Amino acid sequence: MDFRQFLKSRREELGLSQQELADRLSQEGQETSYGRVSHWETGRNKPPLEDIRFRRTLAAILQIDVNEMMKQLGYEVSDADRSPDARKAADIIELLPEEARSLALDYLDMLKRRYVQTG
């Protein structure tokens, strides 16, 4: 499925207008307009899927797991090279609201500085 089909279908399933989606993205720090959402759905422009914050925000608004969203869009998503603990930590962080994600990542950075020796 391409992005424009996915976005329109999922947006309509949730009863969101293009304007409502744009407003929610903007409220979450992803400056977007009705016109931009419309262009994504017509294929005129592509959304910034390379931006992880955009992907997370869009997935949260569309009430879908970010990895599941990317799989549906035809991207290969693999965390097979991560340990079960790393996957668990990532899953937990993905479920947190944005302000809590920052705290969780700050805490993990603090633990890394304390326990991991770097070159």
MDAnalysis code that builds the backbone (N, CA, C; Angstrom):
import MDAnalysis as mda
import numpy as np

u = mda.Universe.empty(357, n_residues=119, atom_resindex=np.repeat(np.arange(119), 3), trajectory=True)
u.add_TopologyAttr("name", ["N", "CA", "C"] * 119)
u.add_TopologyAttr("resid", np.arange(1, 120))
u.add_TopologyAttr("resname", ["MET", "ASP", "PHE", "ARG", "GLN", "PHE", "LEU", "LYS", "SER", "ARG", "ARG", "GLU", "GLU", "LEU", "GLY", "LEU", "SER", "GLN", "GLN", "GLU", "LEU", "ALA", "ASP", "ARG", "LEU", "SER", "GLN", "GLU", "GLY", "GLN", "GLU", "THR", "SER", "TYR", "GLY", "ARG", "VAL", "SER", "HIS", "TRP", "GLU", "THR", "GLY", "ARG", "ASN", "LYS", "PRO", "PRO", "LEU", "GLU", "ASP", "ILE", "ARG", "PHE", "ARG", "ARG", "THR", "LEU", "ALA", "ALA", "ILE", "LEU", "GLN", "ILE", "ASP", "VAL", "ASN", "GLU", "MET", "MET", "LYS", "GLN", "LEU", "GLY", "TYR", "GLU", "VAL", "SER", "ASP", "ALA", "ASP", "ARG", "SER", "PRO", "ASP", "ALA", "ARG", "LYS", "ALA", "ALA", "ASP", "ILE", "ILE", "GLU", "LEU", "LEU", "PRO", "GLU", "GLU", "ALA", "ARG", "SER", "LEU", "ALA", "LEU", "ASP", "TYR", "LEU", "ASP", "MET", "LEU", "LYS", "ARG", "ARG", "TYR", "VAL", "GLN", "THR", "GLY"])
u.atoms.positions = np.array([
    [0.854, -1.178, 0.000],
    [0.000, 0.000, 0.000],
    [0.893, 1.232, 0.000],
    [0.551, 2.216, -0.799],
    [1.362, 3.424, -0.786],
    [0.852, 4.377, 0.302],
    [1.660, 5.384, 0.586],
    [1.356, 6.269, 1.705],
    [0.021, 6.979, 1.518],
    [-0.236, 7.461, 0.317],
    [-1.462, 8.242, 0.129],
    [-2.705, 7.404, 0.396],
    [-2.704, 6.144, -0.040],
    [-3.842, 5.263, 0.227],
    [-3.949, 4.974, 1.724],
    [-2.808, 4.673, 2.331],
    [-2.796, 4.367, 3.763],
    [-3.317, 5.546, 4.566],
    [-2.789, 6.728, 4.302],
    [-3.155, 7.897, 5.087],
    [-4.644, 8.214, 4.962],
    [-5.133, 8.247, 3.766],
    [-6.551, 8.577, 3.567],
    [-7.449, 7.543, 4.232],
    [-7.131, 6.279, 4.037],
    [-7.937, 5.209, 4.606],
    [-7.943, 5.266, 6.134],
    [-6.759, 5.385, 6.723],
    [-6.659, 5.389, 8.188],
    [-7.302, 6.655, 8.762],
    [-7.075, 7.794, 8.137],
    [-7.664, 9.044, 8.591],
    [-9.180, 8.948, 8.589],
    [-9.742, 8.415, 7.516],
    [-11.195, 8.278, 7.417],
    [-11.733, 7.266, 8.427],
    [-10.999, 6.163, 8.665],
    [-11.402, 5.190, 9.691],
    [-11.565, 5.851, 11.052],
    [-10.681, 6.802, 11.338],
    [-10.701, 7.484, 12.624],
    [-11.636, 8.694, 12.643],
    [-12.258, 8.981, 11.508],
    [-13.187, 10.096, 11.428],
    [-12.518, 11.461, 11.481],
    [-11.268, 11.522, 11.024],
    [-10.533, 12.788, 11.010],
    [-10.602, 13.425, 9.629],
    [-10.807, 14.722, 9.596],
    [-10.708, 15.450, 8.332],
    [-9.233, 15.745, 8.066],
    [-8.932, 16.168, 6.865],
    [-7.552, 16.554, 6.553],
    [-7.127, 17.718, 7.447],
    [-8.031, 18.661, 7.681],
    [-7.721, 19.801, 8.542],
    [-7.454, 19.358, 9.972],
    [-8.256, 18.426, 10.485],
    [-8.051, 17.937, 11.852],
    [-6.704, 17.229, 11.982],
    [-6.345, 16.439, 10.980],
    [-5.048, 15.770, 11.007],
    [-3.927, 16.796, 10.988],
    [-4.042, 17.785, 10.130],
    [-3.021, 18.833, 10.057],
    [-2.912, 19.567, 11.390],
    [-4.045, 19.893, 11.988],
    [-4.043, 20.595, 13.271],
    [-3.378, 19.763, 14.364],
    [-3.680, 18.482, 14.409],
    [-3.091, 17.621, 15.439],
    [-1.594, 17.458, 15.232],
    [-1.165, 17.315, 13.988],
    [0.272, 17.237, 13.716],
    [0.961, 18.528, 14.162],
    [0.357, 19.656, 13.848],
    [0.936, 20.951, 14.222],
    [0.987, 21.113, 15.739],
    [-0.060, 20.683, 16.423],
    [-0.084, 20.763, 17.887],
    [1.045, 19.949, 18.512],
    [1.462, 18.912, 17.815],
    [2.536, 18.043, 18.315],
    [3.912, 18.463, 17.791],
    [3.987, 19.646, 17.214],
    [5.279, 20.173, 16.785],
    [5.670, 19.853, 15.355],
    [4.763, 19.275, 14.589],
    [5.034, 18.953, 13.184],
    [4.240, 19.934, 12.320],
    [4.783, 21.109, 12.106],
    [4.068, 22.161, 11.385],
    [3.552, 21.638, 10.052],
    [2.236, 21.570, 9.948],
    [1.584, 20.992, 8.783],
    [0.320, 21.786, 8.486],
    [-0.065, 21.806, 7.236],
    [-1.286, 22.509, 6.841],
    [-2.248, 21.527, 6.173],
    [-3.485, 21.977, 6.046],
    [-4.487, 21.200, 5.316],
    [-3.985, 20.889, 3.906],
    [-3.409, 21.895, 3.251],
    [-2.912, 21.715, 1.889],
    [-1.832, 20.651, 1.803],
    [-0.956, 20.624, 2.790],
    [0.117, 19.629, 2.791],
    [-0.463, 18.223, 2.930],
    [-1.418, 18.044, 3.847],
    [-2.061, 16.732, 4.011],
    [-2.757, 16.336, 2.715],
    [-3.436, 17.278, 2.096],
    [-4.109, 17.012, 0.824],
    [-3.109, 16.571, -0.237],
    [-1.971, 17.236, -0.297],
    [-0.943, 16.876, -1.285],
    [-0.363, 15.490, -1.000],
    [-0.236, 15.121, 0.278],
    [0.233, 13.773, 0.605],
    [-0.755, 12.736, 0.084],
    [-2.043, 13.023, 0.254],
    [-3.065, 12.052, -0.139],
    [-3.255, 11.962, -1.648],
    [-2.903, 12.989, -2.367],
    [-3.005, 12.938, -3.827],
    [-1.710, 12.470, -4.471],
    [-0.645, 12.389, -3.674],
    [0.643, 11.982, -4.200],
    [1.446, 13.118, -4.785],
    [0.940, 14.329, -4.660],
    [1.660, 15.490, -5.204],
    [2.983, 15.712, -4.474],
    [2.974, 15.522, -3.163],
    [4.187, 15.626, -2.343],
    [4.279, 14.421, -1.426],
    [5.458, 14.180, -0.930],
    [5.668, 13.076, 0.005],
    [5.891, 13.639, 1.405],
    [5.403, 12.926, 2.410],
    [5.611, 13.371, 3.792],
    [7.036, 13.071, 4.231],
    [7.490, 13.701, 5.302],
    [8.859, 13.481, 5.777],
    [9.007, 12.194, 6.602],
    [8.777, 11.064, 5.967],
    [8.853, 9.782, 6.688],
    [10.261, 9.456, 7.165],
    [11.271, 10.136, 6.620],
    [12.640, 9.894, 7.083],
    [12.876, 10.502, 8.463],
    [11.980, 11.384, 8.899],
    [12.077, 12.042, 10.201],
    [11.383, 11.177, 11.249],
    [12.166, 10.620, 12.165],
    [11.609, 9.695, 13.150],
    [10.558, 10.359, 14.031],
    [10.746, 11.640, 14.338],
    [9.746, 12.337, 15.163],
    [8.420, 12.460, 14.409],
    [8.521, 12.749, 13.117],
    [7.304, 12.821, 12.312],
    [6.604, 11.472, 12.306],
    [7.356, 10.391, 12.056],
    [6.760, 9.049, 12.014],
    [6.067, 8.731, 13.327],
    [6.740, 9.006, 14.436],
    [6.152, 8.713, 15.753],
    [4.882, 9.515, 15.987],
    [4.939, 10.790, 15.651],
    [3.778, 11.655, 15.860],
    [2.611, 11.205, 14.995],
    [2.872, 10.960, 13.727],
    [1.814, 10.521, 12.825],
    [1.215, 9.198, 13.292],
    [2.057, 8.248, 13.665],
    [1.564, 6.949, 14.127],
    [0.699, 7.105, 15.375],
    [1.117, 7.949, 16.297],
    [0.331, 8.159, 17.518],
    [-1.038, 8.748, 17.178],
    [-1.068, 9.728, 16.294],
    [-2.342, 10.344, 15.910],
    [-3.229, 9.339, 15.189],
    [-2.621, 8.505, 14.356],
    [-3.384, 7.507, 13.606],
    [-3.644, 6.238, 14.418],
    [-3.206, 6.252, 15.670],
    [-3.449, 5.151, 16.609],
    [-2.977, 3.807, 16.051],
    [-1.706, 3.815, 15.632],
    [-1.095, 2.603, 15.102],
    [0.368, 2.583, 15.554],
    [0.894, 1.410, 15.776],
    [2.302, 1.272, 16.123],
    [3.149, 1.774, 14.955],
    [4.188, 2.530, 15.267],
    [5.008, 3.128, 14.213],
    [5.624, 2.055, 13.315],
    [6.083, 0.951, 13.890],
    [6.662, -0.111, 13.058],
    [5.601, -0.766, 12.177],
    [4.409, -0.956, 12.720],
    [3.317, -1.529, 11.930],
    [2.944, -0.591, 10.782],
    [2.923, 0.706, 11.064],
    [2.626, 1.674, 10.020],
    [3.660, 1.567, 8.897],
    [4.936, 1.519, 9.266],
    [5.987, 1.463, 8.246],
    [5.921, 0.153, 7.463],
    [5.599, -0.955, 8.133],
    [5.448, -2.232, 7.430],
    [4.323, -2.147, 6.409],
    [3.194, -1.541, 6.817],
    [2.061, -1.410, 5.891],
    [2.413, -0.548, 4.688],
    [3.363, 0.343, 4.870],
    [3.792, 1.210, 3.771],
    [4.867, 0.569, 2.904],
    [5.225, -0.678, 3.232],
    [6.173, -1.402, 2.403],
    [7.618, -1.293, 2.820],
    [7.863, -0.691, 3.982],
    [9.234, -0.584, 4.473],
    [9.579, -1.837, 5.272],
    [10.822, -2.243, 5.179],
    [11.284, -3.371, 5.965],
    [11.700, -2.857, 7.329],
    [11.071, -3.406, 8.352],
    [11.352, -2.995, 9.719],
    [11.939, -4.190, 10.443],
    [13.147, -4.023, 10.954],
    [13.797, -5.132, 11.638],
    [14.540, -4.637, 12.859],
    [14.289, -5.323, 13.953],
    [15.080, -5.059, 15.149],
    [15.710, -6.362, 15.627],
    [15.911, -7.277, 14.663],
    [16.459, -8.588, 14.980],
    [17.861, -8.496, 15.566],
    [18.579, -7.420, 15.258],
    [19.932, -7.294, 15.777],
    [19.949, -6.724, 17.197],
    [18.782, -6.459, 17.757],
    [18.679, -5.933, 19.117],
    [18.369, -7.062, 20.087],
    [18.856, -6.924, 21.310],
    [18.561, -7.913, 22.347],
    [17.098, -7.793, 22.758],
    [16.563, -8.824, 23.397],
    [15.184, -8.733, 23.893],
    [14.994, -7.542, 24.849],
    [16.006, -7.246, 25.673],
    [15.904, -6.113, 26.583],
    [15.851, -4.794, 25.818],
    [16.640, -4.671, 24.754],
    [16.637, -3.449, 23.955],
    [15.287, -3.279, 23.256],
    [14.740, -4.367, 22.737],
    [13.417, -4.290, 22.098],
    [12.347, -3.910, 23.118],
    [12.448, -4.466, 24.328],
    [11.487, -4.135, 25.378],
    [11.568, -2.652, 25.731],
    [12.785, -2.137, 25.885],
    [12.972, -0.719, 26.208],
    [12.387, 0.154, 25.099],
    [12.647, -0.208, 23.852],
    [12.116, 0.573, 22.725],
    [10.592, 0.527, 22.698],
    [10.024, -0.642, 22.967],
    [8.560, -0.765, 22.987],
    [7.953, 0.115, 24.074],
    [8.578, 0.135, 25.247],
    [8.081, 0.961, 26.346],
    [8.156, 2.433, 25.967],
    [9.297, 2.845, 25.441],
    [9.477, 4.254, 25.082],
    [8.467, 4.673, 24.018],
    [8.191, 3.816, 23.042],
    [7.221, 4.136, 21.990],
    [5.831, 4.399, 22.551],
    [5.488, 3.760, 23.676],
    [4.159, 3.918, 24.264],
    [4.009, 5.190, 25.080],
    [5.122, 5.791, 25.457],
    [5.094, 6.974, 26.313],
    [4.701, 8.225, 25.541],
    [4.059, 9.174, 26.229],
    [3.824, 10.469, 25.576],
    [5.157, 11.166, 25.348],
    [5.179, 12.112, 24.425],
    [6.431, 12.762, 24.004],
    [7.248, 13.302, 25.174],
    [6.592, 13.980, 26.127],
    [7.353, 14.566, 27.236],
    [7.987, 13.481, 28.117],
    [7.343, 12.326, 28.252],
    [7.907, 11.234, 29.038],
    [9.024, 10.527, 28.270],
    [8.943, 10.502, 26.938],
    [10.013, 9.897, 26.133],
    [11.328, 10.618, 26.385],
    [11.265, 11.927, 26.418],
    [12.483, 12.709, 26.655],
    [13.089, 12.361, 28.001],
    [12.257, 12.245, 29.011],
    [12.750, 11.879, 30.347],
    [13.371, 10.480, 30.342],
    [12.692, 9.546, 29.683],
    [13.196, 8.175, 29.626],
    [14.541, 8.123, 28.905],
    [14.644, 8.841, 27.790],
    [15.905, 8.854, 27.045],
    [17.010, 9.551, 27.829],
    [16.667, 10.626, 28.550],
    [17.656, 11.296, 29.406],
    [18.167, 10.333, 30.480],
    [17.259, 9.576, 31.064],
    [17.642, 8.615, 32.097],
    [18.547, 7.527, 31.510],
    [18.194, 7.028, 30.341],
    [19.034, 6.017, 29.696],
    [20.413, 6.575, 29.357],
    [20.471, 7.827, 28.907],
    [21.766, 8.466, 28.644],
    [22.600, 8.573, 29.912],
    [21.948, 8.915, 31.024],
    [22.658, 9.011, 32.303],
    [23.228, 7.643, 32.690],
    [22.425, 6.592, 32.535],
    [22.904, 5.243, 32.845],
    [24.065, 4.839, 31.939],
    [23.975, 5.199, 30.681],
    [25.045, 4.895, 29.744],
    [26.345, 5.573, 30.166],
    [26.258, 6.862, 30.497],
    [27.464, 7.587, 30.934],
    [28.061, 6.959, 32.196],
    [27.198, 6.485, 33.054],
    [27.678, 5.918, 34.329],
    [28.280, 4.523, 34.164],
    [27.705, 3.703, 33.299],
    [28.089, 2.293, 33.253],
    [28.812, 1.840, 31.996],
    [28.798, 2.624, 30.947],
    [29.406, 2.189, 29.697],
    [30.686, 2.980, 29.460],
    [31.751, 2.248, 29.321],
    [33.053, 2.875, 29.042],
    [33.128, 3.163, 27.547],
    [33.501, 4.387, 27.218],
    [33.672, 4.744, 25.807],
    [35.140, 5.050, 25.550],
    [35.563, 4.776, 24.310],
    [36.925, 4.912, 23.858],
    [37.633, 6.064, 24.375],
])
